[in-house]
Amino acid sequence: MTLRDRLIVIIGGTSGIGRAVAEGALREGATVIVGSSSAAKIEAARKALPATDVRTVDVRNEESLKEFFAGVGAFDHLVFTAGDWGPARGMTLDALDRAAAESLFAVRFWGAVGAAKYAVPHLRETGSITLTDGMVAHRPRKGTAVSTAMAGAIEHLTRGLAAELAPIRVNAVCPGAIRTDVWNAIPEDAREERMRAMTKHLPIARVGEPKEAAEAYLYLMRGGYTTGQILRVDGGGSLV
Ligand SMILES: NC(=O)c1ccc[n+]([C@@H]2O[C@H](COP(=O)([O-])OP(=O)(O)OC[C@H]3O[C@@H](n4cnc5c(N)ncnc54)[C@H](OP(=O)(O)O)[C@@H]3O)[C@@H](O)[C@H]2O)c1
């Protein structure tokens, strides 16, 4: 199976991993629509991906999702990489605020549920949905209990949807640390040190690049006999 002449929708495709998936799919001859919620990222993506149709969608809002997919019409593959980092990130249980903890699920989990729901009426039966979680699902640390639960929930959502939506295939990519803008919140010196500390014990002792994570999404779109799978792109982090 090839991505040539396929129509691929990437929610979260205006930056980071999603943008790298868009670049890879364009190289294979696909037509790509990317969507996200902020004017700044949409503007940046229009400049960085001139061959791509860039649209607004806020996955926290069902009406926005419904309108977005109605505007897209029939298509082949949905990639969901939308993510935000809410206030509950790194909060230990004693300090955990319930509303902040619930908000962790809004984009990455409930956004994925809503995107799947409104995409399916327009998805071709030969198509696929690829979601995104993260290695925090498998390597919890102090302060990540709710993030670990949220990422794990995405993996189980993937399996549930794969059974429910067949023959549409549903898979997920589980990245380890990938060098995207997300890390820019940490000042440059501290960032490099933090990345080194996080990755020095890995078999591939460095952070991953967005295009390396993108390969997993490209495979899962092409892999016509693969469904209900979680593909880790973690530099071998699962082994240590
Ligand atoms: N980078 C890593 O190290 C890493 C590691 C493990 C897992 N992940 C996961 O991989 C996914 C992508 O991460 P990334 O590093 O590529 O992040 P990123 O560069 O920040 O990309 C996130 C994308 O999501 C979009 N988005 C955020 N809120 C949205 C909303 N309400 N509606 C629609 N789109 C929304 C953003 O655009 P707008 O702001 O314009 O909406 C942006 O396009 C995330 O789920 C993240 O948790 C990343």
The ligand as an ORCA input file, in Angstrom:
! r2SCAN-3c Opt
* xyz 0 1
  N       7.711     15.655     21.999
  C       7.819     14.683     22.870
  O       8.881     14.512     23.519
  C       6.657     13.739     23.126
  C       6.886     12.608     23.922
  C       5.827     11.728     24.155
  C       4.574     11.980     23.640
  N       4.388     13.105     22.872
  C       3.040     13.329     22.379
  O       3.054     13.544     20.985
  C       2.004     14.453     20.604
  C       2.630     15.564     19.752
  O       3.636     16.195     20.511
  P       4.609     17.301     19.881
  O       5.864     17.227     20.650
  O       4.618     17.181     18.406
  O       3.855     18.625     20.357
  P       3.609     20.028     19.623
  O       4.738     20.376     18.722
  O       3.243     20.972     20.713
  O       2.306     19.734     18.753
  C       1.070     19.651     19.348
  C       0.028     20.010     18.306
  O      -1.258     19.886     18.910
  C      -2.037     21.021     18.542
  N      -3.081     21.234     19.525
  C      -2.945     21.539     20.848
  N      -4.156     21.740     21.410
  C      -5.072     21.546     20.417
  C      -6.494     21.625     20.356
  N      -7.228     21.951     21.451
  N      -7.103     21.373     19.191
  C      -6.381     21.058     18.070
  N      -5.046     20.969     18.060
  C      -4.397     21.208     19.218
  C      -1.006     22.159     18.495
  O      -1.446     23.274     17.738
  P      -2.293     24.494     18.386
  O      -1.527     24.971     19.573
  O      -2.368     25.475     17.258
  O      -3.653     23.964     18.709
  C       0.129     21.457     17.791
  O      -0.089     21.438     16.391
  C       1.395     14.950     21.928
  O       0.228     14.237     22.207
  C       2.441     14.597     22.962
  O       1.874     14.327     24.242
  C       5.387     13.970     22.610
*
